Amino acid sequence: MSLTIKDYSVAIGGQAIIKEASLSAEAGEIVAILGPNGAGKSTFVKGLCGLRKARGTANLGGLDLVSASPAERAKKVGYVAQDLAHLDLQMTVFELMVLAQNGGRHSWKAQADSFRRAEELLVRLGLMRFARMEPSRLSGGERQMVGLALALVRKPELLLLDEPTSALDLANQLHMLDVVQTITREEGIVTLAILHDLNLATRYAAKTGILRHGAIMHHGRTEDVITPEVIAEIYGVDCHLVELEDAGFRAIYPLAVRRTHQLPAGTAR
Ligand SMILES: Nc1ncnc2c1ncn2[C@@H]1O[C@H](COP(=O)(O)OP(=O)(O)OP(=O)(O)O)[C@@H](O)[C@H]1O
């Protein structure tokens, strides 16, 4: 399953937020979507899952997500939003995991398969202890992990994650992204993950796209995109790049915001 996005634009209230963006990914790849606050990252993924009206093309293994029907899109795309308020239903995590798989299928066989898959995924993500609880009783990080489980349980071909680790502690950040990376590779799907942590991007993403003012400024292999020069250009921050040869990835250490960088109005240096 590959993804090819071309001349892709999203407008809100007549204002162009994403402008003629292009981006591509191969089966089994995680692509990090980076960029400053307000750059358009959430809007970019919302257009792909149908929450915003888009123009252009986004070809996922032969299906154009921009012109697809909501039902076609829902079969192929899994989305984990930043705001997980929609999880507050009077149902347990396990019930939600089963319901998420059973759109219209009521046979006993389908039911048994979905029970098995729900349990398998909750075990894999370390979430079985929450199976009988309603999401409203969970902490922010626990809800975020359940949100990921609910997206994965439907076997998406494109997984869209909007800041999937923002509420997670260090161990859970690595555990969740390890599972996402393994499933992305095993099932040959494409994952787009909006991240603010550059080191999670260098560790997990084969490719990176950087957005600024709604345009893709850089896109390619992560090691070619996440460099001190690009980070200085996009964020106005000087960084030191450290090669962690034994671990097999690179780390970025931020040194200082450049004095020439435009901070939001009213911010003191
Ligand atoms: N509902 C809306 N109505 C009007 N403008 C919006 C709306 N949602 C987003 N925008 C605007 O679109 C632009 C991009 O917003 P978006 O949330 O996509 O950015 P982002 O890169 O995800 O930001 P962050 O890193 O802060 O989450 C912003 O300028 C924002 O003000």
The ligand as an ORCA input file, in Angstrom:
! r2SCAN-3c Opt
* xyz 0 1
  N     -11.830     25.817     12.674
  C     -10.968     26.721     12.216
  N     -11.376     27.928     11.803
  C     -10.517     28.852     11.319
  N      -9.193     28.663     11.224
  C      -8.713     27.467     11.624
  C      -9.569     26.441     12.144
  N      -8.813     25.382     12.455
  C      -7.528     25.731     12.163
  N      -7.480     26.979     11.663
  C      -6.274     27.715     11.253
  O      -5.519     26.902     10.382
  C      -4.139     27.063     10.640
  C      -3.513     25.706     10.816
  O      -4.056     25.088     11.991
  P      -3.649     23.598     12.382
  O      -4.413     23.248     13.601
  O      -3.765     22.742     11.183
  O      -2.092     23.815     12.728
  P      -1.044     22.805     13.410
  O       0.180     22.864     12.562
  O      -1.674     21.487     13.601
  O      -0.781     23.527     14.793
  P      -0.348     22.983     16.266
  O       1.064     22.496     16.143
  O      -0.436     24.227     17.095
  O      -1.335     21.928     16.676
  C      -4.007     27.968     11.874
  O      -3.649     29.262     11.439
  C      -5.388     27.958     12.465
  O      -5.695     29.186     13.067
*
